[in-house]
Amino acid sequence: MRPQYFLIALTIVTIFFMLQLFDPFLKPLFVALLLAVATNSLNIYFKHHISNNFLSTSLITILLTTIFFVPVLYCIFSFATLINKIDQKALVEIFNVTKNWVENIPDDFIFFKDQLTNMLEKIDIPSLIQNLFSFGAFLGKNSAKFIIDMVMILIFFFFFTFYSTGLAHYFKEALPLKMEDSNALFYESSNVMSVVLYSILATAVLEGFLFGIFVSFFDYDGILLGVLYGFASLVPVVGGMIMWLPVAIYEIFAGSSANAIAIALYSIIVISVIADTFIKPIIIKYINKRIVRTPTKVNELLIFFAIVAGLSTFGFWGMIIGPAMVTFFISLMQLLKKFSDDFYSFEQTVENRK
């Protein structure tokens, strides 16, 4: 047996046992690595302005925690608290009011009336309340695991970012590619993942902030609804309608039609039209110009399906893993295209010499 074959076999066996050894930490480790790659351009930007590597890495970690993890934790604890404080009598009363409203719909809208009636007949309030309490217990049970995963991700992210230069140099040399191709693969992946991450954060923070601030004037929990609106804004076309429409309907049932109209108009005009159409592209363009080395355009629908697929496959952290895997695949395709173009140019040169 040749020595290299023995080393390859030994490496495969070692990798297998390494995976078994670090199995509990693989998902946090992988998520942290993806986040470190995605924020590499931001890391370079911070290091350019802050000479202390430890300080710049700490600032990036705190920024990531504040923008992404803290709002998610707030949502989890808010939902758990809200579910435990549900007023069963109020739910029954809301259901009865809704049922009476549907029964009073004019017969001119018979199709719409029949559909709503069929939907209400399928609703079982006691079963709904029981499911809500079960969901609250599920959140309480899994929140501890989520916090542990979050802490592990932040720790791994800190060290990946702190040693990013050495790790990147090591892995680029370890790849069986030319240094030029290794650099192209690394920077292309980093650029695409950065644009996806910054686009997601810019959309969620901007639109969630605008919605949360406005609904807080109507005595709603602005932070909770703002974070939920931020996640909803990632859905193409309908986006924020998933959030503002139920709030507006609730205001109608509560007898505040003026509030419902104000929330609907504000969400459509200020957020959907002004913020999403005009302000968000300016923010993303600024980020691309000042932070990302090579601006890249990624289809929003592709990002959305990557998030949905990631959530269904990997759970909550799939929201990061899904888009990262898709963008890495796009980077590989672009590198393969470069190889095919180079190979075609080489063949053309050989043919011309003949």
N, C-alpha and C positions, 0 to 999 in steps of 0.2 A: 504493500500500500504506500502510495506517495505521501510525503509529509503534509502537503497542503490538503489532501483529502481527509487525513486524520484530524487536522486542525478544524476543518469545516464540520466534520461529524461531532467533534468535541464541543465546538461552539454552539451547534444546534441543541445538543443535550443540555449544555449550560444555560442557554436561553430558556429552555423549557422549565428547568428548575428555578431560574430567576423569576419567571412569570408566576410559578406556583408560590414562590416565597413572597413576592410583592403583590399578590392577587388582591388583597383588600384595599390597596392604594392605587391600583392601575387606573381607575376612572378619574379620581382627583388628579393623579399625575398627568394623565393624558389631557384633561381639560386645562390644567395649568400650563402645560407645554404649548397648547394651541393658543391660549391667551397671550403667552409670552411672545410667540411668533407674530401674532396679530398686532401686538402693541410694540413691536420692535422699532418701527419708525418713530413712535412717540418716545421710546427709550433713547433713541439716538438724538432726538430733539432736546430732551431734558439734559442728556449728558453734554450736549453742545453748550448749554447755558449754565449748567451746574457741574463744576469740576469734581465734586465729591460723589463717587459712585454709589456709596451707601445711602447718601441723602437723596439722590435722584431716584434710586430704586424704591426707597421708602415712600417718596411722594407719589410715584406711579401706583404703588400697591394701595396706598390710602385713597387715591383718586378712584381706582377700580372698585374698591370696597364701598365708597360713598355713592358712586353712580349706579352700580349694578346690584351689589349684594344687600346693602342696607334696605333699599326699597322692597326687595323681594321678601326679606325677613319681616318687615313691617306688615306686608300683605298677609303673610302666613299667620302671624299672631293676631292681626285684626280679624281675619276670617274666623279663627278659632274662638276668639272672644265674642264676636258677633253671633255666631251660631249658638253658643251657650246661653246667650241672652234673648233668643228668639221668643217672641210673644205669640203663643199658639192661638189665642183668641183673636189677635190682630190679623193673623194669616187667614183664619176662617172668615173674618169680617171682610177682608180684601177680596177673598174668593167670592163671597156672596154679592158684594158690590159689583164685581166684574160680571158675574152671572146675570144680575139684573140689568146691567148696561147692555149686555149682548141681547137679552130678551126684548129690550126696547128699541133695538135697531129696526128701522123701517123695512117693510117687505120689499122695497125697491132694491135693496142690497141682500136679497135672499141667499145668494150663493155665499157671500162673505159671512152672513149670519149663520148659515148651516155649518160652515167650516169651523167657526169659532165655537159653536155649540158642541160639535163633535170633539173638539180639543178639550173643552172644559169637562165633558162627561168622562174623559179618560183620566182626569186628575183626581187622585185620592189624597186628600189633605193629611190624614193620619199617617199614611205611608210616606208622604213627602216629608213630614216632620221627622219621622224615624230615620229616613235616609239622610236628612240634614245633620241630625245628631251623630249618625254613624260617620259622616264625612268629617265632622268636627273632631271626633275621637281619632280618626285616621290622621288628620293634620297634627294633632297633639302628639301622636305616637311617632310620626315620621319627622317632626320638626327637629328633634334632637339629632337624628341621623343627618339631616340636612345641614345643621350647624357644624357638626363634626366634619362633614365633607367640605363645607365652605372654608373652615379654618385650615384644613389640609391643603386645599387648592391655593389659598393665599400664601401659605408657607412655601409650597413648591414653586408658585409663581414668583415669589420674592427671590428665591435662589436661582431659578432659571434666568430671571432678568439680571440679577447681580453678576452672574457668570456667563452672560449671553455671548460676549465676544469670544471667550475661550471655547465654549461649547460649540458655537457656530463654526469656528475655525477647525475644531477637531472633527466634527461630523462631515464637513465639506471635504476634508482630506481623506476621510474614511470611505466616502462614496466612490464606487468604481467609475467615476466620470472625470472628464477634464475639469480643472479648476474653474475655467470659464463657464462650463455648463453647470457645475455645482453652484457657482455664484448666481447664475441666471435662474436656476430652479429655486434657490433659497429666497432671492430677492423678489422674484415673481410671486411666489407663494405668500411671502410676507406682505407684499403690496396689495394683492387681491384680498387676503384675509383682513388686512387693515381697513381697506375701503368698506368691506362688508360690516365689520365690527363698528366702525365709526358711523356708517350710515344708519345702522340699527340704533345705536345710542343717540345719535343726533335726532332721529325721528321720534324715538320714545321720550327723550328728555324734553324736547321742544314742545311737542303736542301734549304730552302728559302734564307738563308744567302749566300750559295755557288753560287746559281743561280743569285741572285741580284748583287753580287760583279762582276761576270763575264760579265753579259750583260751591266753593267754600262760602260764598256770599249767600247761598241758599241753605246754610246750616248742614251741608254734607261734609263728610270726611274728605277734604281736598287731597290729602296725601294718598289715601287708599284709592280713590277714584282716579286720581292723576296717574298713579302707577299702572292701574288696570287699563286706563286709556292708552298709556304708552305701549303696553303689550298689544292691545287691540289695533293700534295704528300700524303694526307690522303686516296686518292682513291687507292684501291689495283690494282696491275698488271700494269695498264696504268699510273697511278700517274702523275708524272711530264711531261709526253708526252703531256698532255692537254695544258701545257704552252709552252714548248720549240718547239714543232712542228709548231704551228702558227707563232711563231717568226722566225723560220727558213724559212718557206714558204714566209713570208713577205720579208725576205732578198733576196730570190731568185727572187721574182717579182721586187724588187728594183735594181736588177742587181748585187747583191753581193753574188754570189754563195760560195765564200771562207768563208765569214762570216757565212752563213747558215751551211756549213759543220763544221766549228769550234764550233758553238753553239750546233749542234746536237751531235758531238763527245764528247764535254765536258760534256753535260747533261747525255749522256749514260755511259761514262767511269768513270768520276769523281764523279757524283752525284748518278746515279742509281746503279753502280757497287761498287765503293770504299766506298762512304759515306753511302748508304743505306744498303749494304750487310755487310760491315766490321765495319765502325765507329759507326753507330747508335746502333747496339747491345751492343757495349762496353759501350757507354754512358748510355743506359738503365740499363745495368748490374751494372754499378757503382752507379746509382741512387737507384736501388733495394738494393744494398749492404750497402750503407752508410746512406740512408734516410728512405726507406720503411722498416718497421719492419719485415714483412713476405712477401718475394717476391712472386708475383703471375703472371701467364701467362694467357693472355686473347687473344683470336683469333682476328687477325686484321680485318678479313672479318666481324665478328660480330660487331666490333667497327664501321666499315664503314656503315653498314646498320642501326645501332643505330643512327649515325649522320644524315643520309639521312632521316630516319623516324622522328627524332626530328625536323629537319629543316622544313619538310612538315607539321608537326602538330603544333609546337610551334613557328615557325618563326626562326629568327637568333639565339635566345637563346636556341633553341632546340639542337644546336650543343653541348651544355653542358648538357641539361636536358636528351636528348636521351641516351647517353652512361652512365650517372649516374643512370638512372632508370634501364637499363639493368644490370649494375654491381651490383646494390642493389638486383635485382632479383636473380642474380647468388649467392650472399651472402646468401639470404634466402634459396635457394635450398641446399646450402652446410650445413646450419644449420639444415634444415629438414632432410638431409641425416644423420647428426650426431644424431638427435633424433631417427630416424628409426634404426640406428646401435645400439644405446643404448637400445632401446626397444627390438631388436632382441637378444642382449646379455642377457638382463634380462629374456626373455622367455627361452633361452637356459639354463640359470642358474637354473630356476624353474624346467625345464624338467629333468635336471641332478640330482637335489635333490630328485625328485620323484623316 
